[in-house]
Every structure is written in C-alpha cells, then in structure tokens.
Amino acid sequence: MQDAAQRSLTAAAPSQRRPVRAVAVLLLLALALPGPTATSPLGLPSIFAGADPPAAVAPVVSDAAALEGALNAAQLTRSAARYRGLSTVERVGIDALLATTDQAAQGYLLKAFAAGHTVAELSEFAHAIAGRDRGWLRTRLSPVDPRQAGPVHYRGYLVRQYDDTSCGSTAIVVAHAMADPIYAYQLTTGGRPGTAEESGDAFIARLRAEERRVRGTTNMLWPPVVGTPPWGVRDQMNQQAVGIGGLYRWNVIQEWATGAADAVIRQAMLAVDQGYPVPMLIGDAIPRHYVLLVHRDVAGALFYEPTSGRIERIGEQSLRRRDFSVLGYPHIQGVVLPR
C-alpha cells in the first residue's frame, strides 16, 4: 500500500499577492498555441454522457457508510463500474473485506477502490485503519473538506504551496488527496500512524517533497520559474494513479467571448457537481495562478486557493460577473475540464 501511494502535501508560502513575473508572458503566449493547449469546442455538451450508470451489481456497503467516506456521485459510479469488471473471486474478496470492516471505515475503503487500488492494497489499508474512530479517520484520510470554507490544515500546519511557482502542483496534490484516502493516509501519517512520522513537521516535509515531485513531472521542457503549464496540469489530472477518473482537457477562456466563457464555467460547475475537482487558471492581464474548484452549493462555488491554503467561496453574483478577485486575481484565463 505504501508503494501505491508514496506521496506528500502542504507547505509554507508567502500569503501576499504573487509578484509580477515577466516570464509569465511565455504562458500567455502558450495559451494560444495549438496542440496540447488547443481549445475544445465550447457550448454545453453532455460531458458525462459516456459515464457508466449506477450498477445493479455493486459492492455491499450501506448509504451511511458511503457518506462517512464522503463518496461523491462520480466515485460511486466508478466503484460500481470497477466492481462489475472484477472476477467472481475478486468480488467475493471485496464483499468479505467490507463485511469485516467497521462502518466508519467502509466508505473510505470504497473510495480507495474507486480510486483504482487493488484488493490486496485495500486489505492492507483496512488493517491499518481498523478500530480507528471517526475523528481519526476524517483527519488523516480526508484532510480537505471541500464543503467547508476556511483554512485547510493538518496538525496546525496550513496545506498550501511551498514556493511562488507551485500553485499548479499543489492543486494537483490536493485533488489527489481528495480522491484517494490511501494517498491522503500516506501524506498525513507516512504510513506509520502513532510514530513521529505522523507529526506536523513530518507532514510538511512530505508535502514539500510531493509538490516538488509533481512540479517536476508537469514541467518537462518548460521553465520551472514560469510555473506549471496547462498541459502539465491536464496530464497529471488524467494519470490513473491520481484516481480521479475523468478525462481532462485544457480549455482556453477568452473573456471577450462572453457566451463561450460562460459556457465553460457552467461546464466546470456541472463537473464539480458530479464530484470532479476542476483546476482553473486565473490572472489579470496575463495568466498567473491556479486554483481548484472543489464544491458548489446554493450560496456559490468553493475554491481551494494554494497561496493562502484556504477554501474560499465565490457567490453566485460574482460568478455571473466572472469576478474571481477573492482568489487573488480578477479574471479567469482557462479551465482544465473533465469531459
């Protein structure tokens, strides 16, 4: 299980507004290039039309247990689809594992199954978290609550980017931790709960290392000082190991094209309603900063903002005006959107 989710989360970064960098012009130019950053057709296609419907054959778990692990609609659909693809022996193994697991932990096992982990990895994970209470499970397996505005932290340490060019990689790490409780478990405890590896200092060290690792994978043939290119974010969100399950694509937004811009934002809201986190690139005159759309409710949309390590709410009126100032920059430049 440790090899399957050897990763890390948050670190300290200046909370002030990100400084102007002339090299960000490279990113501005790249947004208009064809190929990896080509704009997808705009409008309101049924972006989930190809998703598997909820299965009649699915793992045996109660609704209360599923909610305990905070499974969303997309994760429930993926777990059912994966279950249908198992052999009879594997299905029996999954059912037996869930039947012998405390209800408080069942949802987390099902969430890890939806993220792509094997029965063997799930069995090891179930043993590691056996007998833990709800508070322990929530803190270590679901450190990011997308429904709650405010600071995101673990043991008093903010979950935020560790330097001025890691907003994209931090958004990817947070999206991964939201999708995969085994990954979150490795980040928060190092796979060794009850030891010094579970301390805040050890967590920060793992987070810093993971942000650097992810930034390295997204910045091939791209100057690190510019930050993360959109196609790098897209490719990481599409990695099977990240466990999100969507097929993400980069969409440029030209704010002067009001109808097209509004359509892409509506697609992002549809995606997060289904449970897909959505990276978004914001800026002023040029692109500057990634944020992560994590939830929507009747009061607006909630975004994880990596510089401050907070989840911030943007109200419906601001969304209609496409005003993202509360996240540090007013304009939206593009969206990495699942289809």
Residue, then its C-alpha position, 0 to 999 in steps of 0.5 A: m500500500q505504501d508503494a501505491a501511494q508514496r506521496s506528500l502535501t502542504a507547505a509554507a508560502p508567502s500569503q501576499r499577492r504573487p509578484v509580477r513575473a515577466v516570464a509569465v508572458l511565455l504562458l500567455l503566449a502558450l495559451a494560444l498555441p495549438g496542440p496540447t493547449a488547443t481549445s475544445p469546442l465550447g457550448l454545453p455538451s453532455i460531458f458525462a454522457g459516456a459515464d457508466p450508470p449506477a450498477a445493479v451489481a455493486p459492492v455491499v456497503s450501506d448509504a451511511a457508510a458511503l457518506e462517512g467516506a464522503l463518496n461523491a456521485a462520480q466515485l460511486t459510479r466508478s466503484a460500481a463500474r470497477y466492481r462489475g469488471l472484477s472476477t467472481v473471486e475478486r468480488v467475493g474478496i471485496d464483499a468479505l473485506l467490507a463485511t469485516t470492516d467497521q462502518a466508519a471505515q467502509g466508505y473510505l475503503l470504497k473510495a480507495f477502490a474507486a480510486g483504482h487500488t487493488v484488493a490486496e492494497l485495500s486489505e492492507f489499508a483496512h488493517a491499518i485503519a481498523g478500530r480507528d474512530r471517526g475523528w481519526l479517520r476524517t483527519r488523516l484520510s480526508p484532510v480537505d473538506p471541500r464543503q467547508a470554507g476556511p483554512v485547510h490544515y493538518r496538525g496546525y500546519l496550513v496545506r498550501q504551496y511551498d514556493d511562488t511557482s507551485c500553485g499548479s502542483t499543489a492543486i494537483v496534490v490536493a485533488h489527489a488527496m481528495a480522491d484517494p484516502i490511501y494517498a491522503y493516509q500516506l501524506t498525513t501519517g507516512g504510513r506509520p500512524g502513532t510514530a513521529e512520522e505522523s507529526g506536523d513537521a513530518f507532514i510538511a516535509r512530505l508535502r514539500a517533497e510531493e509538490r516538488r515531485v509533481r512540479g517536476t513531472t508537469n514541467m518537462l521542457w518548460p521553465p520551472v520559474v514560469g510555473t506549471p503549464p496547462w498541459g502539465v496540469r491536464d496530464q497529471m489530472n488524467q494519470q490513473a494513479v491520481g484516481i480521479g477518473g475523468l478525462y481532462r482537457w485544457n480549455v482556453i477562456q477568452e473573456w471577450a467571448t462572453g457566451a463561450a466563457d460562460a459556457v465553460i464555467r457552467q461546464a466546470m460547475l456541472a463537473v464539480d457537481q458530479g464530484y470532479p475537482v476542476p483546476m482553473l487558471i486565473g490572472d489579470a492581464i496575463p495568466r498567473h495562478y491556479v486554483l481548484l474548484v472543489h464544491r458548489d452549493v446554493a450560496g456559490a462555488l468553493f475554491y481551494e486557493p494554494t497561496s493562502g491554503r484556504i477554501e474560499r467561496i465565490g457567490e453566485q453574483s460574482l460568478r455571473r460577473r466572472d469576478f474571481s478577485v477573492l482568489g487573488y486575481p480578477h479574471i479567469q484565463g482557462v479551465v482544465l475540464p473533465r469531459 
